[in-house]
Each structure stands twice: as C-alpha cells, then as structure tokens.
Amino acid sequence: MQTPKKTALSLCALLLLAPAVSAQSLTNLRIMAPASPGGGWDQTSRAIQTVLQNQNIAKPVQVFNVPGAGGTIGLAQLYNAKGDGNQLMTMGLVMVGAILTNGSKVDLSRVTPIARLTGEYEVMVVPASSPYKSFKDLAAAWKTNNGLAIAGGSAGGTDHMLVGLLAEAAGVDTKKMNYVPFSGGGEALAAVLGNQVAAAVAGYGEFEAQIKAGKLRAIGISSARRQANIPVQTFKEQGFNVELANWRGIVAPPGVSATEKARLVAAMDKMHASKEWQDTLKTRNWTDLYMSGSKYDIFLKTEANRAKGILKNIGLVK
C-alpha cells in the first residue's frame, strides 16, 4: 500500500507528464484536400501544412488531393482509414450539402471532428445599371416574380443554400425560385455582368474587383454584422434574418482514440494561436471562425441538420 507521501509524489509526476504529451510534435501527418489542386480546400490544407511545419507542431506534413463529388469521394476514403490518428481532412459547408445531394453513404457522423478554422461570408451583387439599390428592393420585386434569375455556384452548394434562405425570408416560394447554377465563379460573374441574370451570389473575393471598378453593386452580405473593409449592408440590417458562412474545418477518421483526438485538437489550437497563422488569415483575407473540441462536435451536427432543412425547402432532397 502506498503512503500518502508517495501517492502525492505520483500524482505530481503524472501532472508534470500530462502537458508534455500534448506538447509533443506530431509526426508523419497527412492532410487530405478532397478536391483538385488550387481550390479553397487545397489552399487551406497547404496553409495548415506550412504553419504546422514552420512552428514545429508537426513534421513532416504531407498534403494529398482526392477530388470528386463535392468532397464525398475523399470522405469515403477517410472513413476507410478508421483509427488512423495521423490523417486529417479539410472540409466545409460545401461538403455538408454534397453529402445530401449526392446521396453519400458516409456522412459527417462517421468522422472525428477536430476544429473549424476559417470562413467567408457571401455577397449578393447586381449590375451597376440595376434598379435594385439594396436587397430590400430586389426582395420586393422577387416576391412578385418568382422567376427572377439569380446565379451562383453548383446546385446544393453554399450559394444555392444562401439563395434559398433569402427567398424564404423574402416570402418567395423556394421550390419555384429560378436559381441558375454555374460550375465556376467566373461563369456566374460573366452572367451577372452581361445582364443575363438579375443578381449573383458568391464569396466577396470573387466579385471584389468588379465591385471596386463600379461594374457591380453589392446589395447584401450574409454576416451577422458589418465586416471590416467590406462596405456592404448585411441582410439582417435590411430586415431579413439570414446569416451564412462558407466555413472550412478539419476532421480525422472515425475510431481514433481519445488521446489521439486530444493531440490533434491541441495541434490545431497551437497553430491557431501562432502569429504565423494569424498573419496567414490577414494575407489571404480569411475570416477567423476558429472553434475546436466538443463545441465543434456540436456545431457539425447542428450544421448538418440546418443544411438538410434548407435543401428540403429548395426541393433538392427529400
């Protein structure tokens, strides 16, 4: 039987060892970008790779691409890597929608949530010559004409979800709204500049140059409050209770141990706290939406339910 003195010494030893375990550098970490090189998930993955290595949080770090089906091919591959505590996958709201619209057999209840990292708020733009000076103006016309054409990215994606939320808030029949999907932001931009559609939706960065050049007018942004350096009224300010961020996060395969999950969360926490990551956010104009651990677990479940509700209202899923 241990004496009280020996027990106290043992507890002290354990307490001293605990932080050392979480502070250890991760080794041979692999990050999957479930899309082609150059896109948002790929850029995020490679930014994470750079900071983790430069800050000695993980070495070496490899990024690899598994494109296809809105990220769901990569998601299936991650699911098959059960128990691998050295693998991560970058994902986000686009994948939440793709799981539903593609009928993916693997959903986000099958992964291990680690952290939400960044986000981008969406703006709605109209041609400079448009009669709509605000979203409130467009909403009034939209309510009397469900066929008003609004362009955005692929069906079921973040842009489509936002248009569905705005239509509902404006009193428009979401199943009859005229959403025009394009595979790339450049095509949606060309459509709105050419007056082929009444309005278009995308991340602010995709329209920024044309807004500043006076060719497009931004009539609303999907953030809860005004964003620094983006002089656009929020939809909420205009009386429409709509908020949506095109967020990106990190998950691990299912079946990783509690210790492995804690180490991965600690690595993301340390990365987020670094000056290099904060500088990266500013350089790339990414909004910091950091959230880790159990909060992110809850967020993922809530967001999956929310996306399902939006896509049901639009009529894309049953």
Order of alpha helices (4+ residues) and beta strands (2+ residues): alpha-beta-alpha-beta-alpha-beta-alpha-beta-beta-alpha-beta-alpha-beta-alpha-beta-alpha-beta-beta-alpha-alpha-beta-alpha
